[in-house]
Amino acid sequence: MDMEFRFFIFSLMLIGFGNTLQQFSNQPEYTEVNPGQSVVLSCKVQDKGGQCIWQRDRRPIGMYAGKYEWAADRDSGDCSLRISNAKLDFDDGLWECQVTNSAIDVLDSLTSEPAQLVVRVPPQMVSIVYNGSHVERPGNITVQSDTNAMVQCVSAGANPVPNLRWFIGDEEISHNAYQMNSTMEGTSKSWIATSTLEFKIRRDQHNRILRCVSEHEALLEKKLETGIKLNVQYAPVVSLRTSLPADLEEGVDSASILCEADANPPATIIWRKVGSLEILGLQENLEFDPIDRNHAGSYTCEARNAIGSSELVESTVDVKYPPSDVLVFGANDGNLIVPVGGSTRLECQADAKPAPLFKWFQKTEDGMIPRGEGRFLVLSSMSYEYQGEYHCSASNIISNRERSAISSSISVKITGPPQFVPFTDQHVTVTKGEDAILRLAFCSNPKPSKITWQWGHITLEAGAGLQGRYVAEAIIKSKRANCYEARLRIQRTEQTDSRFFSLTVENEKGSDLSTLTLHVTESVSLAAVVGVIVACLMLLILVTLCLLYAFRSERCCFSSKGNLKSSSDIEKGKLDLSLSNGHNGKLSSTSSVSIDISKKKFSSGYVSTDEFYPSYTESIPVEESVENSSIKSGKASLQYADLQLPRASNNGSMRAKSNRQKHPDYGLPSVTPVPCSPKNDTMNITNGNWPIRNIVNV
């Protein structure tokens, strides 16, 4: 027995390995169809070997031409079913796709999951139920303001269930509702949908339409709706309208005050004067004809109905009174938010008799600015500088005395694209290496959405922080309303930072751009100045040494005619030169000789007295009186060392001019050039005697 069971199992395994079992690749799904239309229920089988069968609500369905037909080639495994002329009674239900065994000995039959086919039927009606009663259109319901109301919407006869939505006017309030669904009695394929709405009644909903909309795909317009009017009852709300001349003159003018009450049901008006319980009237109008001084004061209006009472509203009547209660009104119903470039008109009113004189002032952070005179102030082409608080002063003269009063402030706000504050310094100069701070002030309302610094190919938003050496700081709010300051900090400036920088400010209204220039100058440090001075001194010393070296390398000697006796005398220092300066050959202790060795050119290797002696302008003091004294070697009181002259081009030969025997200024004797000798010595000048010794040609 055990052997036979094993053989049976082995046979089943062989059959399984030899044949692939069929299986679903696609099963039918939930589907909706309108009556009379066609629909295809999809069913596909992989490795199909059996026969396809369909059943509805677990009952087999045969194929009928024009009603139930195969939608594709079954041999390929597509068992999809086409249903034509769909009807609620025949086709609505749960459909299953089945496939028989692929072989008698293979247990691979298939049955799909049931899929709902819904044949749509539009709703037959929709109505609103309030307090258990259907309210037919265009009926209304009465509700009280600030209370909760509950209404229902019923839609019946539809398949599938419709979707119910609530509206007051065009405002949807479905979030305050919940929907419940049930089948109609006697059928399982027609539904009743009930939506219950609970909401709070508001005063502004009076006389508006409450609508219920039933949405369904089978409807031509996809929806069916009904509506009722809301009769909202609420307590009175009153407002005052005055009919008063600009000036009320006692015994001449009349006045009336109108009290209007907004109420449902209508309200009764009650007038009283402040400080008294006496009822002055029950009508809307309170009249004064003619007006007198006793009518001056404040009056209250109150309205009452079955729901409640209004708040008290008050009106004041003034008769020939100095300016008081000075008020400022803005154009456009008090809307004082003016766009950039726009205009507005302010009006000043005051209770006074006679008519007051009006003056306008704008209060800014810098103080009060006069803006004009007259009852109306017209501001046009407005920029942010017009933004601020405005005051009106009213003054008149009563009994030859000036009376004045100032209104409370009214705020004027400017809105629009950003604007840069004018007169901002557009040039910044810093020294190289220092930090530079670029500042631009601007105003913007609404607040700027984007603030961008730009230079070259670099763009940096304000508040972005550090980028290299550049820091775009967050904008700073200034004391002026809606005005700011943007700063760009440049650390350790370089010469390449000398350029234009632009700032673009954007908000939702527009944008504006401004530029400024940064100049970076080279710094001159103390070390650099000292270095330049030292370099100049060293260069001067070097040039001086070079000149001394050049003069020393080519030295020449001179001898004097007349008193200059011979070269041997020159060598021994025994030659006397007498100087005559107009004092009979005597030099006093206070006399001086000026010697100036100027830069002269020596031509042809000769030096003349015209070229040599006149160049002496340096003051040489003479210490004692001398008359025809001799200059002895080694006894000079003032010494000029090493007079250097250029090398002569004629082998040392030098000649003096014959037409000049004495120096015109000093009375010096003529000097005859002598050949240079190998010796080197100095020329000493003492007490007017000029010994010239050993002028050597090298």
C-alpha positions as CSV (number, residue, x, y, z in Angstrom):
1,M,0.0,0.0,0.0
2,D,2.8,2.4,0.8
3,M,4.5,1.6,-2.5
4,E,1.3,2.4,-4.4
5,F,0.9,5.9,-2.7
6,R,4.5,6.8,-3.5
7,F,3.9,5.8,-7.2
8,F,0.8,8.1,-7.3
9,I,2.7,11.1,-5.9
10,F,5.5,10.5,-8.3
11,S,3.0,10.4,-11.2
12,L,1.5,13.8,-10.1
13,M,5.0,15.3,-10.0
14,L,5.6,14.1,-13.6
15,I,2.4,15.6,-14.8
16,G,3.2,18.9,-13.0
17,F,6.7,19.1,-14.6
18,G,5.3,18.3,-18.0
19,N,2.5,20.9,-18.1
20,T,2.4,24.6,-17.0
21,L,-0.7,25.6,-15.0
22,Q,-3.0,28.3,-16.3
23,Q,-3.4,31.5,-14.3
24,F,-5.0,35.0,-14.4
25,S,-2.9,37.9,-15.7
26,N,-5.8,40.4,-15.5
27,Q,-9.1,40.1,-13.5
28,P,-12.3,42.2,-13.7
29,E,-12.5,45.4,-11.6
30,Y,-15.1,47.8,-10.3
31,T,-16.8,49.6,-13.2
32,E,-19.6,52.2,-13.7
33,V,-21.7,52.6,-16.8
34,N,-24.6,54.9,-17.8
35,P,-27.8,53.2,-18.9
36,G,-27.8,52.2,-22.6
37,Q,-24.0,52.4,-22.9
38,S,-21.6,49.5,-23.5
39,V,-18.9,48.4,-21.2
40,V,-16.1,45.8,-21.3
41,L,-15.2,43.6,-18.2
42,S,-11.5,42.6,-18.6
43,C,-10.4,39.0,-17.9
44,K,-7.1,37.6,-19.3
45,V,-5.6,34.2,-18.7
46,Q,-1.9,33.2,-19.1
47,D,-1.3,29.7,-20.5
48,K,-5.0,29.2,-21.0
49,G,-6.2,25.6,-21.6
50,G,-9.7,25.6,-20.3
51,Q,-13.0,27.3,-21.3
52,C,-14.1,30.8,-20.3
53,I,-17.3,31.3,-18.4
54,W,-18.9,34.5,-16.9
55,Q,-21.5,34.7,-14.1
56,R,-23.4,37.5,-12.4
57,D,-24.4,37.3,-8.8
58,R,-23.2,33.7,-9.0
59,R,-25.4,32.8,-11.9
60,P,-23.9,31.7,-15.2
61,I,-24.4,34.1,-18.2
62,G,-24.5,32.9,-21.7
63,M,-23.4,34.7,-24.8
64,Y,-26.1,36.6,-26.8
65,A,-25.3,38.7,-29.9
66,G,-25.9,42.4,-29.3
67,K,-25.9,41.9,-25.5
68,Y,-23.2,39.7,-24.1
69,E,-20.3,39.0,-26.5
70,W,-16.6,38.0,-26.2
71,A,-14.5,41.2,-26.6
72,A,-11.4,39.5,-27.9
73,D,-9.9,36.2,-29.1
74,R,-10.3,33.6,-26.3
75,D,-7.7,31.3,-27.8
76,S,-5.1,33.9,-27.0
77,G,-6.2,33.9,-23.4
78,D,-8.3,37.1,-23.5
79,C,-11.7,36.2,-22.0
80,S,-13.0,39.8,-21.7
81,L,-16.7,40.3,-21.9
82,R,-18.5,43.1,-23.7
83,I,-21.9,44.2,-22.3
84,S,-24.1,46.3,-24.6
85,N,-27.1,48.4,-23.8
86,A,-26.5,48.3,-20.1
87,K,-29.6,48.1,-17.9
88,L,-30.0,48.4,-14.1
89,D,-32.1,45.3,-13.7
90,F,-30.1,42.9,-15.9
91,D,-26.5,44.1,-15.6
92,D,-25.9,45.8,-12.3
93,G,-24.3,43.3,-9.9
94,L,-21.2,41.3,-9.0
95,W,-19.5,39.7,-12.0
96,E,-17.0,36.8,-12.0
97,C,-14.7,35.4,-14.7
98,Q,-14.2,31.6,-14.6
99,V,-12.0,29.1,-16.5
100,T,-12.4,25.4,-16.5
101,N,-9.6,22.8,-16.0
102,S,-7.0,22.8,-18.8
103,A,-7.2,18.9,-18.7
104,I,-9.3,16.3,-17.0
105,D,-6.4,15.2,-14.8
106,V,-5.2,18.8,-14.0
107,L,-6.8,20.7,-11.2
108,D,-6.2,24.3,-12.5
109,S,-9.7,25.8,-12.9
110,L,-9.9,29.5,-12.1
111,T,-12.5,31.9,-10.6
112,S,-11.8,35.6,-10.3
113,E,-12.6,37.9,-7.4
114,P,-16.2,39.4,-7.8
115,A,-16.1,42.8,-9.5
116,Q,-19.0,45.3,-9.1
117,L,-20.6,46.6,-12.2
118,V,-22.7,49.6,-11.4
119,V,-25.4,50.8,-13.9
120,R,-25.8,54.5,-13.0
121,V,-29.2,56.0,-12.3
122,P,-29.5,59.7,-11.6
123,P,-31.1,61.0,-8.4
124,Q,-34.9,61.6,-8.8
125,M,-35.1,64.5,-6.3
126,V,-33.2,66.7,-3.9
127,S,-34.8,68.8,-1.1
128,I,-34.0,70.7,2.1
129,V,-35.5,69.6,5.4
130,Y,-35.7,72.1,8.4
131,N,-37.3,71.3,11.7
132,G,-38.5,68.0,10.2
133,S,-40.3,69.6,7.3
134,H,-39.4,69.8,3.6
135,V,-38.9,73.4,2.5
136,E,-39.8,73.8,-1.1
137,R,-37.9,76.2,-3.3
138,P,-38.0,79.2,-3.2
139,G,-39.0,79.0,0.4
140,N,-37.2,80.5,3.4
141,I,-36.4,79.7,6.9
142,T,-36.1,82.1,9.9
143,V,-33.1,81.8,12.0
144,Q,-31.5,84.1,14.6
145,S,-28.0,85.6,14.3
146,D,-25.2,84.1,16.4
147,T,-27.1,80.8,17.0
148,N,-26.5,77.3,15.6
149,A,-28.9,76.0,13.0
150,M,-29.3,72.4,11.7
151,V,-30.7,71.6,8.2
152,Q,-30.8,68.4,6.1
153,C,-30.6,67.7,2.4
154,V,-32.2,64.5,1.0
155,S,-31.5,63.1,-2.5
156,A,-33.2,59.8,-3.5
157,G,-33.4,57.3,-6.4
158,A,-29.8,57.4,-7.5
159,N,-27.4,54.6,-8.2
160,P,-24.6,54.7,-7.1
161,V,-24.9,57.1,-4.1
162,P,-24.7,60.8,-5.1
163,N,-22.3,63.3,-3.4
164,L,-24.1,66.1,-1.5
165,R,-22.5,69.6,-1.1
166,W,-23.6,72.8,0.8
167,F,-23.2,76.4,-0.3
168,I,-24.3,79.9,1.1
169,G,-24.2,82.0,-2.0
170,D,-20.9,80.9,-3.6
171,E,-19.3,80.1,-0.3
172,E,-19.0,76.3,0.3
173,I,-19.6,75.2,3.8
174,S,-19.6,71.4,3.3
175,H,-17.0,71.0,5.9
176,N,-19.7,71.5,8.5
177,A,-21.8,68.6,7.2
178,Y,-21.8,64.8,7.3
179,Q,-23.6,62.4,4.9
180,M,-25.4,59.0,5.5
181,N,-26.6,56.6,2.7
182,S,-29.2,53.8,2.6
183,T,-31.1,51.8,0.0
184,M,-34.6,52.6,-0.9
185,E,-37.3,50.4,0.5
186,G,-38.1,47.4,-1.8
187,T,-34.9,47.6,-3.9
188,S,-31.2,47.2,-3.3
189,K,-30.1,49.2,-6.3
190,S,-31.5,52.7,-5.6
191,W,-30.1,54.8,-2.8
192,I,-31.2,57.6,-0.5
193,A,-28.5,60.1,0.6
194,T,-29.0,62.4,3.6
195,S,-26.5,65.2,4.4
196,T,-26.9,67.0,7.8
197,L,-25.5,70.6,8.1
198,E,-24.8,72.3,11.4
199,F,-23.5,75.9,11.2
200,K,-23.5,79.2,13.1
201,I,-25.8,81.9,11.7
202,R,-24.2,85.3,11.0
203,R,-25.8,88.7,10.5
204,D,-24.3,89.1,7.0
205,Q,-26.1,85.9,5.8
206,H,-29.4,87.7,5.9
207,N,-31.4,87.2,2.6
208,R,-28.7,84.9,1.2
209,I,-29.5,81.6,-0.5
210,L,-28.6,78.3,1.2
211,R,-28.1,75.7,-1.5
212,C,-27.8,71.9,-1.5
213,V,-26.1,70.3,-4.6
214,S,-26.5,66.6,-5.5
215,E,-23.6,65.5,-7.8
216,H,-24.0,62.4,-10.0
217,E,-22.3,61.3,-13.2
218,A,-25.7,60.1,-14.7
219,L,-27.0,63.7,-14.7
220,L,-26.6,65.8,-17.9
221,E,-25.1,68.7,-16.0
222,K,-23.5,66.4,-13.4
223,K,-25.5,68.0,-10.6
224,L,-29.0,68.7,-9.3
225,E,-29.6,71.4,-6.7
226,T,-32.2,73.2,-4.5
227,G,-32.1,76.3,-2.3
228,I,-33.9,78.3,0.3
229,K,-33.5,82.0,1.5
230,L,-32.2,82.7,5.0
231,N,-34.2,85.1,7.0
232,V,-31.7,86.1,9.7
233,Q,-33.0,88.1,12.6
234,Y,-30.4,90.2,14.5
235,A,-30.2,93.1,17.0
236,P,-30.0,96.7,15.6
237,V,-26.8,98.3,14.5
238,V,-27.0,102.1,14.2
239,S,-25.0,104.8,12.4
240,L,-25.3,108.6,12.3
241,R,-25.4,111.0,9.4
242,T,-25.3,114.7,10.2
243,S,-26.7,117.5,8.0
244,L,-24.9,120.5,9.4
245,P,-23.7,123.7,7.6
246,A,-20.0,124.5,7.7
247,D,-20.8,127.2,10.3
248,L,-23.8,127.1,12.6
249,E,-24.9,130.6,13.5
250,E,-27.1,130.9,16.5
251,G,-30.7,131.9,15.6
252,V,-30.0,131.7,11.9
253,D,-29.2,128.1,10.9
254,S,-31.0,124.9,11.4
255,A,-29.5,121.4,11.7
256,S,-30.7,117.8,11.7
257,I,-29.1,114.5,12.7
258,L,-30.1,111.2,11.0
259,C,-29.9,108.0,12.9
260,E,-30.1,104.9,10.7
261,A,-30.7,101.5,12.2
262,D,-29.9,98.2,10.5
263,A,-32.1,95.6,12.1
264,N,-34.3,92.6,11.5
265,P,-37.1,92.9,12.5
266,P,-37.3,96.8,12.2
267,A,-36.2,98.7,15.3
268,T,-37.5,101.7,17.2
269,I,-35.1,104.8,17.5
270,I,-34.6,106.6,20.8
271,W,-32.9,110.1,21.0
272,R,-31.4,111.4,24.3
273,K,-29.0,114.2,25.2
274,V,-25.9,113.2,27.0
275,G,-26.4,113.8,30.7
276,S,-30.2,113.5,30.6
277,L,-32.7,110.6,30.6
278,E,-35.3,112.6,28.8
279,I,-36.3,111.1,25.4
280,L,-36.0,113.8,22.7
281,G,-37.6,111.8,19.9
282,L,-38.5,108.4,18.5
283,Q,-37.9,109.2,14.8
284,E,-34.8,108.8,12.7
285,N,-34.3,112.6,12.4
286,L,-33.4,114.9,15.3
287,E,-33.9,118.5,14.1
288,F,-32.9,121.9,15.4
289,D,-34.8,124.8,13.7
290,P,-33.5,127.3,14.4
291,I,-30.5,126.3,16.3
292,D,-29.5,128.3,19.4
293,R,-26.8,128.2,22.0
294,N,-28.7,125.7,24.2
295,H,-28.6,123.1,21.4
296,A,-24.8,122.8,21.7
297,G,-23.8,119.5,23.1
298,S,-23.7,115.8,22.4
299,Y,-26.7,113.6,21.5
300,T,-27.1,109.8,21.6
301,C,-29.1,107.5,19.3
302,E,-30.2,104.0,20.4
303,A,-32.3,101.4,18.4
304,R,-34.3,98.4,19.9
305,N,-36.2,95.4,18.5
306,A,-37.3,92.0,19.7
307,I,-33.8,90.6,19.4
308,G,-32.0,93.2,21.4
309,S,-30.7,96.8,21.6
310,S,-27.9,98.6,19.7
311,E,-24.9,100.3,21.2
312,L,-25.3,104.1,21.8
313,V,-23.9,106.3,19.0
314,E,-23.2,110.0,19.7
315,S,-23.2,113.2,17.7
316,T,-22.0,116.7,18.8
317,V,-23.5,120.0,17.8
318,D,-21.3,123.1,18.1
319,V,-22.5,126.7,17.9
320,K,-20.0,129.6,17.5
321,Y,-17.2,128.0,19.4
322,P,-13.5,128.4,19.2
323,P,-11.8,125.6,17.2
324,S,-12.0,122.2,18.9
325,D,-12.2,118.6,17.9
326,V,-10.1,119.4,14.9
327,L,-10.2,116.3,12.7
328,V,-8.3,115.2,9.6
329,F,-10.0,113.0,7.0
330,G,-8.3,111.3,4.1
331,A,-9.5,110.9,0.5
332,N,-10.8,107.6,-0.8
333,D,-12.8,106.8,2.4
334,G,-9.9,107.4,4.6
335,N,-7.5,105.1,2.7
336,L,-4.2,106.8,3.2
337,I,-2.0,104.1,1.8
338,V,-0.7,105.9,-1.4
339,P,1.4,104.3,-4.1
340,V,4.7,105.8,-5.1
341,G,4.1,108.6,-7.6
342,G,0.4,108.7,-6.6
343,S,-1.5,111.5,-5.0
344,T,-4.0,112.0,-2.1
345,R,-6.0,114.7,-0.5
346,L,-6.4,115.4,3.2
347,E,-9.2,117.4,4.7
348,C,-9.2,119.3,8.0
349,Q,-12.4,120.0,9.8
350,A,-13.0,121.9,13.1
351,D,-15.9,123.0,15.1
352,A,-15.5,126.8,15.3
353,K,-17.2,130.0,14.6
354,P,-16.2,132.1,12.6
355,A,-14.5,129.8,10.1
356,P,-11.0,128.8,11.1
357,L,-7.8,129.2,9.2
358,F,-6.1,125.9,8.5
359,K,-2.4,125.1,8.4
360,W,-0.8,121.7,7.6
361,F,2.3,120.2,9.2
362,Q,4.1,116.9,8.6
363,K,5.7,115.4,11.6
364,T,9.0,113.6,10.7
365,E,12.0,112.3,12.6
366,D,13.7,115.7,12.0
367,G,10.8,117.7,13.4
368,M,7.6,119.5,12.0
369,I,7.7,120.5,8.4
370,P,5.1,123.1,7.1
371,R,3.2,121.6,4.1
372,G,0.6,124.2,3.2
373,E,-2.4,126.2,4.2
374,G,-6.1,125.7,3.5
375,R,-8.8,123.2,4.4
376,F,-7.5,120.7,1.9
377,L,-3.9,119.5,1.4
378,V,-3.2,117.9,-1.9
379,L,-0.1,115.7,-2.2
380,S,0.9,114.6,-5.7
381,S,3.8,112.7,-7.2
382,M,4.4,111.3,-3.8
383,S,7.6,109.6,-2.7
384,Y,8.7,108.1,0.6
385,E,9.6,111.5,1.9
386,Y,5.9,112.3,2.2
387,Q,5.4,109.4,4.5
388,G,4.6,110.3,8.1
389,E,2.2,111.8,10.5
390,Y,0.2,114.9,9.4
391,H,-1.4,117.4,11.6
392,C,-3.8,120.3,10.9
393,S,-4.0,123.4,13.0
394,A,-7.2,125.5,13.0
395,S,-7.4,129.0,14.3
396,N,-10.0,131.8,14.4
397,I,-10.5,135.1,16.0
398,I,-13.2,135.6,18.6
399,S,-13.4,138.9,20.4
400,N,-10.1,140.0,18.7
401,R,-8.3,137.1,20.2
402,E,-6.8,134.3,18.3
403,R,-7.9,130.8,19.3
404,S,-6.2,127.7,17.8
405,A,-6.3,124.0,18.1
406,I,-4.4,121.1,16.5
407,S,-5.8,117.9,15.2
408,S,-4.7,114.5,16.1
409,S,-2.3,112.9,13.6
410,I,-3.3,110.9,10.6
411,S,-0.8,108.6,9.2
412,V,0.1,108.6,5.5
413,K,1.9,105.5,4.3
414,I,3.6,105.1,0.9
415,T,3.6,101.8,-0.8
416,G,5.3,100.8,-4.0
417,P,8.7,99.9,-5.5
418,P,11.8,100.8,-3.5
419,Q,13.4,104.2,-3.8
420,F,16.9,105.2,-2.8
421,V,17.2,108.2,-0.5
422,P,18.5,111.2,-2.4
423,F,21.7,113.1,-1.5
424,T,23.5,110.0,-0.3
425,D,27.3,110.3,-0.7
426,Q,28.0,108.3,-3.9
427,H,31.8,108.3,-3.5
428,V,33.9,106.5,-0.9
429,T,37.7,106.8,-0.6
430,V,39.9,104.5,1.5
431,T,43.6,103.7,1.8
432,K,44.8,100.4,0.4
433,G,44.6,97.7,3.1
434,E,41.9,99.4,5.1
435,D,38.4,98.1,5.4
436,A,35.8,100.0,3.3
437,I,32.1,100.2,4.2
438,L,29.7,101.1,1.3
439,R,26.4,102.4,2.5
440,L,23.2,103.1,0.6
441,A,19.9,104.2,2.2
442,F,16.6,103.3,0.7
443,C,12.9,103.1,1.5
444,S,10.5,100.2,0.6
445,N,6.9,99.3,1.4
446,P,6.3,96.4,1.3
447,K,9.6,95.2,2.8
448,P,12.2,94.4,0.2
449,S,12.2,90.8,-0.9
450,K,15.6,90.8,-2.4
451,I,18.6,93.1,-2.0
452,T,21.6,92.5,-4.2
453,W,25.1,94.0,-4.4
454,Q,26.8,93.6,-7.7
455,W,30.2,94.6,-9.1
456,G,32.0,93.1,-12.1
457,H,30.7,89.5,-12.4
458,I,30.1,89.2,-8.6
459,T,26.5,89.2,-7.1
460,L,26.0,89.1,-3.4
461,E,22.7,89.3,-1.5
462,A,22.3,91.3,1.6
463,G,22.6,89.2,4.7
464,A,24.5,86.4,2.8
465,G,27.5,86.9,5.1
466,L,31.1,86.6,4.1
467,Q,32.2,85.8,0.6
468,G,35.9,86.1,0.3
469,R,36.8,89.6,1.5
470,Y,33.3,90.9,1.0
471,V,30.5,90.9,3.6
472,A,27.0,91.9,2.6
473,E,25.5,92.8,5.9
474,A,21.8,92.4,6.7
475,I,19.9,95.6,6.2
476,I,19.5,98.0,9.1
477,K,16.1,99.5,10.0
478,S,16.4,103.3,10.2
479,K,14.4,105.5,12.5
480,R,12.4,106.6,9.4
481,A,9.4,104.4,8.8
482,N,9.9,101.7,6.0
483,C,13.5,102.9,5.4
484,Y,16.6,100.9,5.7
485,E,20.4,101.0,5.2
486,A,22.3,98.4,3.2
487,R,26.0,98.0,3.9
488,L,28.8,96.2,2.0
489,R,32.0,95.7,3.9
490,I,35.2,95.1,1.9
491,Q,38.0,93.8,4.0
492,R,41.6,94.6,3.3
493,T,40.9,96.7,0.2
494,E,43.1,96.3,-2.9
495,Q,43.6,98.5,-6.0
496,T,41.3,96.2,-7.9
497,D,38.5,97.2,-5.6
498,S,38.4,100.7,-7.2
499,R,35.3,100.4,-9.3
500,F,31.6,101.0,-9.4
501,F,29.3,99.1,-7.1
502,S,25.6,98.8,-7.7
503,L,22.8,97.9,-5.3
504,T,19.5,96.5,-6.5
505,V,16.5,96.5,-4.2
506,E,13.4,94.6,-5.1
507,N,10.0,94.1,-3.6
508,E,6.7,92.8,-4.9
509,K,5.9,96.2,-6.4
510,G,9.1,96.7,-8.4
511,S,12.8,97.5,-8.0
512,D,15.3,100.3,-8.0
513,L,19.1,100.5,-8.6
514,S,21.8,102.8,-7.3
515,T,25.5,102.9,-7.8
516,L,28.5,104.3,-5.9
517,T,32.2,104.5,-6.5
518,L,35.0,103.2,-4.4
519,H,38.5,104.8,-4.7
520,V,41.4,102.9,-3.2
521,T,44.6,105.0,-2.8
522,E,48.1,103.8,-2.1
523,S,49.2,104.1,1.5
524,V,52.4,106.0,2.3
525,S,53.9,104.6,5.5
526,L,56.4,106.2,7.8
527,A,58.9,103.5,7.0
528,A,58.5,104.2,3.3
529,V,59.2,107.9,3.8
530,V,62.2,107.2,6.0
531,G,63.5,104.7,3.4
532,V,63.1,107.3,0.6
533,I,65.0,109.9,2.6
534,V,67.8,107.5,3.4
535,A,68.0,106.4,-0.2
536,C,68.2,110.1,-1.3
537,L,71.0,110.8,1.2
538,M,72.9,107.8,0.2
539,L,72.6,108.7,-3.5
540,L,73.8,112.3,-2.7
541,I,76.8,111.0,-0.8
542,L,77.6,108.6,-3.6
543,V,77.4,111.4,-6.2
544,T,79.6,113.6,-4.0
545,L,82.2,110.9,-3.6
546,C,82.2,110.3,-7.4
547,L,82.7,114.0,-8.1
548,L,85.5,114.3,-5.5
549,Y,87.2,111.3,-7.0
550,A,86.9,112.8,-10.5
551,F,88.3,116.1,-9.4
552,R,91.2,114.5,-7.5
553,S,92.2,112.4,-10.5
554,E,92.8,115.6,-12.6
555,R,94.4,118.4,-10.6
556,C,96.1,121.6,-12.0
557,C,98.2,124.3,-10.5
558,F,98.3,128.1,-11.1
559,S,101.0,130.8,-10.7
560,S,100.6,134.5,-10.4
561,K,102.1,137.2,-12.7
562,G,104.0,140.1,-11.1
563,N,104.2,139.2,-7.4
564,L,104.3,135.5,-8.1
565,K,108.0,135.2,-8.5
566,S,109.0,131.7,-9.5
567,S,108.1,128.1,-9.1
568,S,110.8,127.7,-6.5
569,D,109.2,130.5,-4.5
570,I,105.9,128.8,-4.8
571,E,107.4,125.6,-3.5
572,K,108.9,127.4,-0.5
573,G,105.8,129.4,0.2
574,K,107.6,132.7,-0.1
575,L,105.4,134.4,-2.7
576,D,103.5,137.4,-1.5
577,L,100.4,138.7,-3.1
578,S,99.1,142.0,-2.1
579,L,95.4,142.6,-2.1
580,S,94.0,146.0,-2.6
581,N,90.3,146.5,-1.8
582,G,90.1,150.3,-1.8
583,H,91.5,150.8,1.7
584,N,95.1,151.6,0.7
585,G,96.2,148.0,0.6
586,K,94.9,147.4,4.1
587,L,92.3,144.9,5.2
588,S,90.5,145.6,8.4
589,S,89.4,142.9,10.8
590,T,85.9,143.3,9.7
591,S,86.6,143.0,6.0
592,S,85.7,140.0,4.0
593,V,86.4,138.5,0.6
594,S,83.6,136.6,-1.2
595,I,84.7,133.5,-3.1
596,D,82.3,131.4,-5.2
597,I,83.6,128.5,-7.2
598,S,80.9,128.1,-9.8
599,K,80.7,125.4,-12.3
600,K,82.7,126.7,-15.4
601,K,83.7,125.0,-18.5
602,F,87.4,125.0,-19.2
603,S,88.1,125.2,-22.9
604,S,91.3,124.0,-24.7
605,G,92.9,123.1,-21.4
606,Y,93.4,126.7,-20.2
607,V,92.1,128.5,-17.2
608,S,91.9,132.4,-17.3
609,T,91.4,134.9,-14.5
610,D,88.1,135.8,-16.0
611,E,86.9,132.3,-15.5
612,F,88.5,131.6,-12.1
613,Y,88.5,134.7,-9.9
614,P,85.1,136.2,-10.6
615,S,83.6,133.0,-9.4
616,Y,84.6,133.6,-5.8
617,T,81.7,135.0,-3.9
618,E,82.0,133.1,-0.6
619,S,82.5,135.4,2.3
620,I,86.0,135.0,3.9
621,P,86.5,136.9,7.1
622,V,89.9,138.7,7.6
623,E,91.0,138.6,11.2
624,E,93.7,141.4,11.3
625,S,94.9,144.4,9.4
626,V,97.7,143.7,7.0
627,E,99.6,145.9,4.6
628,N,101.7,144.2,2.0
629,S,102.2,141.3,4.3
630,S,103.5,138.0,3.0
631,I,101.6,134.7,3.3
632,K,103.9,132.3,5.0
633,S,103.6,128.5,4.6
634,G,101.6,126.9,7.4
635,K,100.3,130.1,8.9
636,A,96.9,130.6,7.1
637,S,93.9,131.2,9.2
638,L,91.3,130.0,6.6
639,Q,92.2,127.1,4.3
640,Y,90.5,125.8,1.1
641,A,91.9,122.4,0.4
642,D,92.7,120.7,-2.9
643,L,91.1,122.9,-5.5
644,Q,90.6,120.4,-8.4
645,L,90.6,121.5,-12.0
646,P,90.0,119.4,-15.2
647,R,93.0,118.0,-17.0
648,A,94.3,120.3,-19.8
649,S,94.0,119.0,-23.3
650,N,97.3,120.6,-24.4
651,N,99.7,118.6,-22.2
652,G,99.5,120.9,-19.2
653,S,100.1,124.2,-21.0
654,M,97.8,127.0,-19.6
655,R,97.7,130.7,-20.7
656,A,96.1,133.8,-19.1
657,K,94.3,136.5,-21.0
658,S,96.5,139.5,-21.6
659,N,93.7,142.1,-21.3
660,R,93.0,141.3,-17.7
661,Q,95.7,142.1,-15.1
662,K,93.7,142.5,-12.0
663,H,90.4,141.1,-10.7
664,P,87.8,143.8,-11.0
665,D,86.3,143.2,-7.6
666,Y,89.2,142.3,-5.4
667,G,92.2,144.0,-7.1
668,L,94.0,140.7,-7.4
669,P,97.1,140.4,-9.6
670,S,97.0,138.5,-12.8
671,V,97.7,134.8,-12.6
672,T,99.9,133.1,-15.1
673,P,99.1,129.4,-15.6
674,V,102.1,127.1,-14.9
675,P,102.6,123.5,-15.8
676,C,101.5,121.0,-13.2
677,S,104.2,119.5,-11.0
678,P,104.3,116.1,-9.4
679,K,103.7,117.6,-6.0
680,N,100.3,118.1,-4.3
681,D,99.6,120.9,-1.9
682,T,96.8,123.2,-0.7
683,M,96.0,126.9,-1.2
684,N,95.9,128.9,2.0
685,I,94.3,132.3,2.3
686,T,95.3,134.5,5.2
687,N,94.8,138.2,5.7
688,G,94.4,138.9,2.0
689,N,97.6,137.2,0.8
690,W,97.2,134.4,-1.7
691,P,100.1,132.0,-1.8
692,I,99.6,129.3,-4.5
693,R,101.8,126.4,-3.9
694,N,102.6,123.3,-5.8
695,I,99.6,123.1,-8.3
696,V,100.5,119.8,-9.9
697,N,99.4,118.3,-13.2
698,V,98.9,114.6,-12.8
